[in-house]
Amino acid sequence: MTPAMPESFVPRQTETAQRGRLGAGLLGYSDMSMEELGSLLSSMSRENALLNWWDTCYGSPTNPDPDWQRRFYDAGAFATQRLVMAANGVGKSQTVCAELAAHVTGEYPEWWKGKRFERGGWEAWIGSIDNDMQKRGPQRALLGRDLEDLLGTGLIPKQAILDLQRRQAGVKEVVDTLTVQHRSGEPVVIKFLTFEQGWRKWQSGDPKIILWDEEPDDSVSDQKDILSEALTRLVRNSGIFICGYTPLLGDTQLTEHFMNSEDPSVWWIGASWDDAPHMDEDDKARIAEQYPEHQRAARTQGVPMLGEGRIFREPESSFLVEPMDIPKHWAVIKGIDFGMDHPAAVSTLAWDRDQDTVYLTRTWRKPDCRTQDHAFAINSQDDWAPVAWPHDGEIRDRGSGLQLHKIYRRDHGVNMLSKSARYENDTGGPQAQWPIIEQLRLRLESGRFKVFRTCTPFLEEYRSYHTRDGKIVSKRDDCLKATFYALMMLRYAQSPMAGRKMSATPGAFTTAVH
């Protein structure tokens, strides 16, 4: 049974516009005068920014398609290490700091599915680049713009702040330690550290949570061991690591740790300017022009330079389109990736044959997915469309002895093509990846491959797909692979009329591959 919320934490209702203004820009106080801010805060009484953040954040319960913030929080149910690798200005600092505020106070929104700390009596550490970045980043988000008049106007309400110790530093008003009242009655101590202080500052202690706002610089000798020290502290105490950063330093230890890990408890998500509806299009264009060319992808898309480089480099703005109704004469085909030791995936392509332009209209991805759930996702839209699948669908099920692709067709009614995806009809089995990658790159460059803006899983994988030592790093590529298989078999795409006729014909549950 969930304990009752302390009276001091119960919010009053304020004007919707006031709540929205505060919740949508927790670090955006700089656009308000002191008089405006004071008036707003005086009207809020016992309300605090955390309650408003949950009420108005992008992942609110009223959003039927939770976006990256909500997915980041939900992943805490199974992942002990989480990262949001994001562009500048999308809200990554607010997102990770809001989670920390929930943990240290014990106050969670009703829709919360992630990690919970039902009791206090532990430590949390916050890492920032230096004192100035701490003050302008997580300290402001958690406590307010200053430590006097505005203390308690951040994500942690003033009545929960038991003690605050300042650090003697070259920057004024920098917090060293903060003690917060957890709803269980047991306080939580937050220690603020900087990467500039070096790895030895991270050597001793048993924190339950470590939060990083940005990352250490591996090229600095005194910072290269901070990640290993931080993770060591958490392993000893069964703690969690949450981080938000813009990958300006490229292929760092932190980036490699998350992007190359096969451990499902090590989880990350990307966020670009396209995932930030609060950003004005004209402002984005103006700001992007001010960035140096070599920083533009990292600052606007949250994309680092990985290994020998990204495989796909076409800017997302050149191929992203708003969802639309697909004309009935266009041909449709789906591609899937079976979820064996990785997430299952579905991609749907619509082909305008007159213009030879392909549209990626839908993507779906799920880890630890059962066959029936995967089949349901495939058939949930356009169940008449043919489905391309990889050669591992020829593996036989141990129980029935049937090949996997036949189980999808016989038991679940999926309109599977009769043979696995291939370039040439008479050459099956594993297919080389580079030809289909080159085909997709050529379509992107010529404007003949478009992506619905709602295809978030594809975009996440597009941003991180890369090579190392001359080889493709085949991780986090499930929707990409599904798209490859559909594109490889595009010649078998069907229009709705032809597809429905084929599906209605007895014995024609597949499109024959001759």
C-alpha positions as CSV (number, residue, x, y, z in Angstrom):
1,M,0.0,0.0,0.0
2,T,1.4,3.4,-1.0
3,P,1.8,5.7,2.1
4,A,-0.2,8.9,2.1
5,M,1.4,12.0,0.7
6,P,2.6,14.4,3.4
7,E,0.4,17.4,3.6
8,S,3.3,19.7,2.8
9,F,3.7,18.0,-0.5
10,V,0.1,18.2,-1.7
11,P,-0.2,20.7,-4.6
12,R,-2.9,23.3,-4.9
13,Q,-4.4,24.0,-8.3
14,T,-3.0,27.1,-10.1
15,E,-3.7,28.7,-13.4
16,T,-3.0,26.2,-16.3
17,A,-0.9,28.7,-18.1
18,Q,1.3,29.2,-15.0
19,R,1.8,25.5,-14.5
20,G,2.6,25.0,-18.2
21,R,5.1,27.8,-18.3
22,L,7.0,26.5,-15.3
23,G,6.7,22.8,-16.2
24,A,7.8,23.3,-19.8
25,G,11.0,25.2,-19.0
26,L,12.5,24.4,-15.6
27,L,15.8,25.7,-16.6
28,G,14.3,28.6,-18.6
29,Y,13.9,31.1,-15.8
30,S,16.3,33.4,-17.5
31,D,13.6,34.6,-19.9
32,M,11.6,35.9,-16.9
33,S,12.3,39.0,-14.9
34,M,12.7,38.7,-11.1
35,E,9.3,40.5,-10.7
36,E,7.6,38.0,-13.0
37,L,9.2,35.0,-11.3
38,G,8.4,36.3,-7.9
39,S,4.7,36.8,-8.8
40,L,4.5,33.3,-10.3
41,L,6.1,31.7,-7.3
42,S,4.0,33.6,-4.7
43,S,0.8,32.2,-6.5
44,M,2.1,28.7,-6.3
45,S,2.2,28.5,-2.5
46,R,3.2,24.9,-1.6
47,E,3.5,23.8,-5.2
48,N,7.0,23.0,-6.5
49,A,8.6,22.5,-9.9
50,L,8.6,18.7,-9.6
51,L,4.9,18.5,-9.4
52,N,4.4,20.8,-12.3
53,W,7.0,18.9,-14.3
54,W,5.1,15.7,-13.9
55,D,1.9,17.5,-14.8
56,T,3.1,19.1,-18.0
57,C,6.1,17.1,-19.2
58,Y,6.1,15.6,-22.6
59,G,5.4,12.1,-21.3
60,S,2.1,13.0,-19.5
61,P,-0.6,10.4,-19.2
62,T,-2.7,12.2,-21.8
63,N,0.0,11.5,-24.4
64,P,-1.0,8.1,-26.1
65,D,2.5,7.7,-27.6
66,P,4.9,8.3,-24.7
67,D,8.1,9.9,-26.0
68,W,11.7,9.7,-24.9
69,Q,11.4,11.1,-21.4
70,R,8.7,8.6,-20.4
71,R,10.6,5.8,-22.0
72,F,13.7,6.8,-20.1
73,Y,11.9,6.7,-16.8
74,D,10.1,3.4,-17.6
75,A,13.4,1.7,-18.5
76,G,14.5,2.1,-14.8
77,A,12.3,-0.9,-14.1
78,F,15.0,-3.2,-15.6
79,A,18.1,-1.1,-16.4
80,T,20.5,-0.1,-13.6
81,Q,22.5,2.2,-16.0
82,R,20.6,4.6,-18.2
83,L,21.7,7.3,-20.6
84,V,20.0,10.0,-22.7
85,M,22.3,11.1,-25.4
86,A,20.7,14.3,-26.6
87,A,21.0,17.4,-28.6
88,N,21.3,20.8,-26.9
89,G,18.1,22.3,-25.5
90,V,15.8,19.2,-25.7
91,G,15.5,18.9,-21.9
92,K,17.9,16.2,-21.0
93,S,19.1,17.9,-17.7
94,Q,15.5,18.5,-16.5
95,T,14.7,14.9,-17.3
96,V,17.4,13.2,-15.3
97,C,17.2,15.8,-12.5
98,A,13.4,15.3,-12.2
99,E,14.0,11.5,-11.7
100,L,16.6,12.2,-9.0
101,A,14.2,14.6,-7.3
102,A,11.5,11.9,-7.3
103,H,13.9,9.4,-5.7
104,V,15.3,11.6,-3.0
105,T,11.9,12.8,-1.9
106,G,10.1,9.5,-2.5
107,E,7.4,11.4,-4.5
108,Y,6.4,9.7,-7.8
109,P,3.6,10.5,-10.3
110,E,0.8,8.0,-10.6
111,W,2.0,6.7,-14.0
112,W,5.5,5.9,-12.8
113,K,6.7,2.5,-13.9
114,G,10.4,2.9,-13.3
115,K,12.8,2.3,-10.4
116,R,11.5,3.4,-7.0
117,F,13.2,4.2,-3.7
118,E,10.6,3.7,-1.0
119,R,13.0,4.5,1.8
120,G,15.7,7.1,2.4
121,G,18.9,6.7,4.4
122,W,21.3,6.7,1.5
123,E,23.6,9.0,-0.6
124,A,23.3,10.3,-4.2
125,W,26.2,11.8,-6.1
126,I,25.8,14.4,-8.9
127,G,28.7,14.9,-11.4
128,S,29.2,18.0,-13.5
129,I,32.0,19.3,-15.7
130,D,33.0,22.1,-13.3
131,N,31.6,24.4,-10.6
132,D,30.1,26.8,-13.1
133,M,28.4,24.1,-15.1
134,Q,27.1,22.6,-11.8
135,K,25.6,25.9,-10.8
136,R,23.9,26.5,-14.2
137,G,22.8,22.9,-14.7
138,P,21.7,20.4,-12.0
139,Q,22.0,22.8,-9.1
140,R,19.6,25.3,-10.7
141,A,17.3,22.5,-11.8
142,L,17.0,21.0,-8.4
143,L,17.1,24.0,-6.1
144,G,16.3,27.2,-8.1
145,R,18.2,30.0,-9.8
146,D,19.8,31.2,-6.5
147,L,20.2,29.9,-3.0
148,E,18.6,32.7,-1.2
149,D,15.3,34.2,-2.5
150,L,14.6,31.4,-5.0
151,L,15.7,28.3,-3.0
152,G,13.1,25.7,-3.3
153,T,11.7,26.8,-6.6
154,G,13.5,24.0,-8.5
155,L,12.6,20.3,-8.6
156,I,13.1,19.8,-4.8
157,P,10.5,21.7,-2.7
158,K,11.8,24.0,0.0
159,Q,10.1,22.1,2.8
160,A,12.0,19.0,1.8
161,I,15.4,20.7,2.1
162,L,16.9,20.0,5.6
163,D,20.4,21.2,5.2
164,L,22.6,22.8,2.6
165,Q,26.4,23.2,2.7
166,R,28.2,25.5,0.2
167,R,31.6,24.8,-1.4
168,Q,34.5,27.2,-1.2
169,A,35.2,27.6,-5.0
170,G,36.1,30.3,-7.5
171,V,32.4,30.4,-8.4
172,K,30.0,31.8,-5.8
173,E,27.0,30.0,-4.3
174,V,28.0,26.4,-5.3
175,V,26.5,23.6,-3.3
176,D,28.7,20.9,-1.8
177,T,26.2,18.7,0.0
178,L,22.4,18.8,0.3
179,T,20.3,16.9,2.8
180,V,16.7,16.1,1.7
181,Q,13.8,14.8,3.6
182,H,12.5,11.5,2.1
183,R,8.8,10.8,2.6
184,S,9.8,7.7,4.6
185,G,11.2,10.0,7.3
186,E,14.8,9.0,6.5
187,P,16.9,11.8,5.0
188,V,18.9,11.4,1.8
189,V,22.3,13.2,1.3
190,I,23.2,14.5,-2.1
191,K,26.9,15.2,-2.8
192,F,27.8,17.5,-5.7
193,L,31.1,16.6,-7.4
194,T,32.8,17.8,-10.6
195,F,34.9,16.0,-13.2
196,E,37.4,18.8,-12.9
197,Q,38.2,17.6,-9.3
198,G,39.7,14.4,-10.8
199,W,39.1,10.7,-10.3
200,R,40.2,10.5,-6.7
201,K,37.1,12.4,-5.6
202,W,35.1,9.4,-6.8
203,Q,37.2,6.8,-5.0
204,S,35.4,6.2,-1.7
205,G,31.7,6.0,-0.7
206,D,28.6,4.0,-1.3
207,P,26.1,6.0,-3.3
208,K,22.7,4.5,-4.3
209,I,22.4,6.9,-7.2
210,I,25.0,8.6,-9.4
211,L,23.7,11.3,-11.8
212,W,25.9,12.8,-14.5
213,D,25.0,16.0,-16.3
214,E,27.5,15.8,-19.3
215,E,30.6,13.6,-19.1
216,P,34.2,13.6,-18.2
217,D,36.9,14.3,-20.8
218,D,38.8,11.1,-21.4
219,S,41.7,13.0,-22.9
220,V,42.5,14.6,-19.5
221,S,44.6,12.2,-17.5
222,D,42.9,13.0,-14.2
223,Q,39.4,12.3,-15.6
224,K,39.9,9.1,-17.7
225,D,39.3,6.8,-14.7
226,I,36.2,8.6,-13.3
227,L,33.7,6.3,-15.1
228,S,35.3,3.1,-13.8
229,E,35.4,4.5,-10.3
230,A,31.8,5.6,-10.4
231,L,30.6,2.3,-11.7
232,T,32.6,0.5,-9.0
233,R,30.9,2.5,-6.3
234,L,27.5,1.5,-7.6
235,V,28.2,-2.2,-8.1
236,R,29.3,-2.4,-4.4
237,N,26.0,-0.8,-3.3
238,S,23.5,-2.2,-6.0
239,G,23.0,1.4,-7.1
240,I,21.8,3.0,-10.3
241,F,23.5,5.3,-12.8
242,I,21.6,7.9,-14.8
243,C,23.2,10.4,-17.2
244,G,22.2,13.0,-19.7
245,Y,24.8,14.5,-22.1
246,T,25.4,16.0,-25.5
247,P,28.2,13.9,-27.2
248,L,30.5,16.8,-28.1
249,L,33.6,14.7,-27.1
250,G,32.9,12.0,-29.7
251,D,33.8,8.4,-29.2
252,T,34.4,8.4,-25.4
253,Q,34.5,5.7,-22.8
254,L,30.9,6.6,-21.7
255,T,29.6,6.5,-25.3
256,E,31.3,3.1,-25.9
257,H,30.1,1.8,-22.6
258,F,26.5,2.3,-23.5
259,M,26.4,1.8,-27.2
260,N,28.6,-1.3,-27.3
261,S,27.2,-3.1,-24.3
262,E,25.2,-6.3,-24.7
263,D,23.9,-6.2,-21.1
264,P,20.2,-5.4,-21.1
265,S,20.6,-3.5,-17.8
266,V,22.8,-1.0,-19.7
267,W,20.3,1.1,-21.7
268,W,20.3,4.3,-23.6
269,I,18.1,6.5,-25.7
270,G,18.7,9.4,-28.1
271,A,16.9,12.7,-28.5
272,S,17.3,15.3,-31.2
273,W,15.7,18.6,-32.0
274,D,13.0,16.7,-33.8
275,D,12.0,15.3,-30.4
276,A,11.6,18.7,-28.9
277,P,8.2,20.2,-29.8
278,H,8.9,23.3,-27.6
279,M,11.7,24.5,-30.0
280,D,10.7,26.9,-32.7
281,E,11.7,25.9,-36.3
282,D,13.1,29.3,-37.1
283,D,15.1,29.4,-33.9
284,K,16.5,25.9,-34.6
285,A,17.7,26.9,-38.1
286,R,19.2,30.1,-36.8
287,I,21.0,28.4,-33.9
288,A,22.3,25.5,-36.1
289,E,24.0,27.9,-38.5
290,Q,26.0,29.3,-35.5
291,Y,27.5,25.9,-34.7
292,P,30.8,24.8,-36.2
293,E,30.2,22.1,-38.9
294,H,32.0,19.4,-36.9
295,Q,29.7,20.0,-33.9
296,R,26.4,20.4,-35.7
297,A,25.3,16.7,-35.6
298,A,26.1,16.4,-31.9
299,R,24.4,19.6,-30.9
300,T,21.3,19.3,-33.1
301,Q,20.8,15.5,-33.2
302,G,22.7,14.2,-30.2
303,V,24.9,12.1,-32.5
304,P,28.6,11.4,-31.7
305,M,31.3,10.5,-34.1
306,L,31.6,6.7,-33.5
307,G,34.6,4.5,-34.3
308,E,35.5,5.1,-38.0
309,G,32.3,7.2,-38.4
310,R,28.6,7.0,-38.9
311,I,27.2,4.9,-41.7
312,F,24.3,7.3,-42.4
313,R,25.1,11.0,-42.6
314,E,22.2,12.5,-44.4
315,P,20.6,15.2,-42.2
316,E,17.2,14.1,-40.8
317,S,15.6,17.3,-41.9
318,S,16.1,16.2,-45.5
319,F,13.9,13.1,-45.2
320,L,11.6,13.5,-42.2
321,V,7.9,14.1,-43.2
322,E,4.7,14.4,-41.2
323,P,2.5,11.3,-41.2
324,M,-0.1,11.2,-44.0
325,D,-2.7,8.9,-45.5
326,I,-1.2,6.5,-48.0
327,P,-2.8,6.6,-51.5
328,K,-4.5,3.4,-52.3
329,H,-2.5,2.8,-55.5
330,W,0.8,2.8,-53.6
331,A,2.4,-0.6,-52.9
332,V,3.1,-1.7,-49.3
333,I,5.5,-4.2,-47.8
334,K,6.7,-4.9,-44.3
335,G,10.0,-6.1,-43.0
336,I,10.6,-7.9,-39.7
337,D,13.5,-8.9,-37.5
338,F,12.9,-11.9,-35.2
339,G,13.4,-11.3,-31.5
340,M,15.7,-14.2,-30.6
341,D,18.6,-12.7,-28.6
342,H,17.6,-9.1,-29.3
343,P,14.4,-7.0,-29.7
344,A,11.9,-8.0,-32.3
345,A,11.0,-5.3,-34.8
346,V,8.6,-4.4,-37.6
347,S,9.0,-1.7,-40.4
348,T,6.4,-0.8,-42.9
349,L,7.3,0.7,-46.3
350,A,4.9,2.4,-48.7
351,W,6.2,2.8,-52.3
352,D,5.1,5.5,-54.7
353,R,6.1,3.6,-57.9
354,D,5.4,6.6,-60.1
355,Q,8.0,8.7,-58.4
356,D,10.1,5.7,-57.2
357,T,10.0,7.1,-53.7
358,V,9.7,4.9,-50.6
359,Y,8.1,6.0,-47.3
360,L,8.9,4.4,-44.0
361,T,5.5,4.8,-42.4
362,R,5.7,2.7,-39.2
363,T,8.3,1.1,-36.9
364,W,7.8,-1.1,-33.9
365,R,10.4,-2.6,-31.5
366,K,10.2,-4.7,-28.4
367,P,12.7,-6.7,-26.3
368,D,11.9,-10.1,-24.9
369,C,9.0,-10.4,-27.3
370,R,6.9,-13.6,-27.6
371,T,6.0,-14.8,-31.1
372,Q,2.3,-14.1,-30.7
373,D,3.0,-10.6,-29.6
374,H,5.3,-10.0,-32.5
375,A,2.7,-11.4,-34.9
376,F,0.0,-9.2,-33.4
377,A,2.2,-6.1,-33.9
378,I,2.8,-7.1,-37.5
379,N,-0.9,-7.7,-38.2
380,S,-2.2,-4.7,-36.2
381,Q,-2.1,-2.6,-39.4
382,D,-2.4,-3.6,-43.1
383,D,-2.5,-7.3,-42.3
384,W,-2.8,-8.0,-46.0
385,A,0.6,-6.6,-46.8
386,P,3.4,-9.1,-47.6
387,V,6.1,-9.5,-45.0
388,A,9.8,-9.8,-45.7
389,W,11.9,-11.8,-43.2
390,P,15.6,-12.7,-42.6
391,H,17.1,-16.1,-43.2
392,D,17.1,-17.1,-39.5
393,G,13.3,-17.6,-39.9
394,E,14.3,-20.9,-41.5
395,I,15.4,-22.2,-38.1
396,R,13.1,-25.0,-36.9
397,D,11.2,-24.8,-33.7
398,R,12.3,-27.5,-31.3
399,G,8.7,-28.4,-30.3
400,S,6.8,-28.6,-33.6
401,G,9.8,-29.0,-36.0
402,L,8.3,-26.3,-38.2
403,Q,10.4,-23.5,-39.5
404,L,9.9,-20.2,-37.6
405,H,8.5,-18.3,-40.7
406,K,5.9,-21.1,-41.2
407,I,4.8,-20.8,-37.5
408,Y,4.2,-17.1,-38.1
409,R,2.1,-17.9,-41.1
410,R,0.2,-21.0,-39.9
411,D,-0.4,-20.1,-36.3
412,H,-0.7,-16.4,-36.4
413,G,-1.9,-15.5,-39.9
414,V,1.1,-13.4,-40.9
415,N,1.4,-12.9,-44.6
416,M,5.0,-14.0,-44.8
417,L,6.8,-14.1,-48.2
418,S,7.6,-17.7,-49.1
419,K,11.4,-17.2,-49.0
420,S,13.7,-15.2,-46.9
421,A,14.9,-11.7,-47.9
422,R,17.4,-11.8,-50.7
423,Y,18.8,-9.7,-53.6
424,E,18.5,-12.6,-56.2
425,N,15.7,-15.0,-55.9
426,D,17.9,-18.1,-56.4
427,T,20.5,-17.0,-53.8
428,G,19.1,-17.4,-50.2
429,G,20.8,-17.6,-46.8
430,P,22.7,-14.7,-45.2
431,Q,22.9,-11.6,-47.4
432,A,25.7,-9.0,-47.5
433,Q,24.7,-5.9,-45.7
434,W,26.6,-3.2,-47.6
435,P,24.6,-3.4,-50.9
436,I,21.3,-2.7,-49.1
437,I,23.0,0.0,-47.0
438,E,24.3,1.7,-50.2
439,Q,20.8,1.4,-51.8
440,L,19.3,3.2,-48.8
441,R,22.0,5.8,-48.7
442,L,21.4,6.6,-52.4
443,R,17.7,6.9,-51.9
444,L,18.3,9.2,-48.9
445,E,20.7,11.4,-50.9
446,S,18.4,11.6,-53.9
447,G,15.3,12.4,-51.8
448,R,13.6,9.0,-52.7
449,F,13.4,7.7,-49.1
450,K,11.2,9.5,-46.6
451,V,10.5,8.7,-43.0
452,F,7.4,9.6,-41.0
453,R,8.4,11.7,-38.0
454,T,6.7,9.2,-35.7
455,C,9.2,6.4,-36.5
456,T,11.3,7.1,-33.4
457,P,13.0,3.6,-33.1
458,F,14.3,3.9,-36.6
459,L,15.7,7.4,-36.0
460,E,17.4,6.3,-32.8
461,E,19.2,3.5,-34.7
462,Y,19.9,5.7,-37.7
463,R,21.8,8.1,-35.5
464,S,24.0,5.4,-33.9
465,Y,24.7,3.0,-36.8
466,H,28.5,2.8,-37.3
467,T,31.6,0.8,-38.1
468,R,34.5,-0.2,-36.0
469,D,37.8,-1.7,-37.4
470,G,36.2,-1.8,-40.8
471,K,33.2,-3.8,-39.7
472,I,29.6,-2.8,-39.0
473,V,28.7,-2.8,-35.3
474,S,25.5,-4.9,-35.4
475,K,23.9,-3.6,-32.2
476,R,20.8,-1.6,-31.7
477,D,19.8,-2.1,-35.4
478,D,16.6,-4.0,-35.2
479,C,14.3,-1.6,-37.0
480,L,17.1,-0.8,-39.4
481,K,17.4,-4.5,-40.3
482,A,13.6,-4.8,-40.7
483,T,13.7,-1.9,-43.0
484,F,16.6,-3.4,-45.0
485,Y,14.7,-6.7,-45.5
486,A,11.6,-4.8,-46.7
487,L,13.7,-2.7,-49.1
488,M,15.5,-5.8,-50.3
489,M,12.2,-7.3,-51.3
490,L,10.5,-4.1,-52.4
491,R,9.7,-5.8,-55.8
492,Y,7.1,-7.9,-54.0
493,A,5.2,-4.9,-52.4
494,Q,1.5,-4.9,-53.0
495,S,-1.2,-2.3,-53.3
496,P,-4.2,-2.7,-50.9
497,M,-6.5,-4.1,-53.5
498,A,-4.1,-6.7,-54.8
499,G,-2.9,-7.5,-51.3
500,R,-6.4,-8.1,-49.9
501,K,-7.3,-10.2,-52.9
502,M,-4.2,-12.4,-52.4
503,S,-4.9,-12.8,-48.7
504,A,-8.5,-13.8,-49.4
505,T,-7.5,-16.6,-51.8
506,P,-7.3,-20.0,-50.1
507,G,-3.8,-21.3,-50.0
508,A,-2.3,-18.0,-51.0
509,F,-1.3,-16.8,-47.6
510,T,2.1,-16.0,-49.0
511,T,3.4,-14.1,-51.9
512,A,5.5,-16.6,-53.8
513,V,9.1,-15.7,-54.4
514,H,10.0,-17.4,-57.7
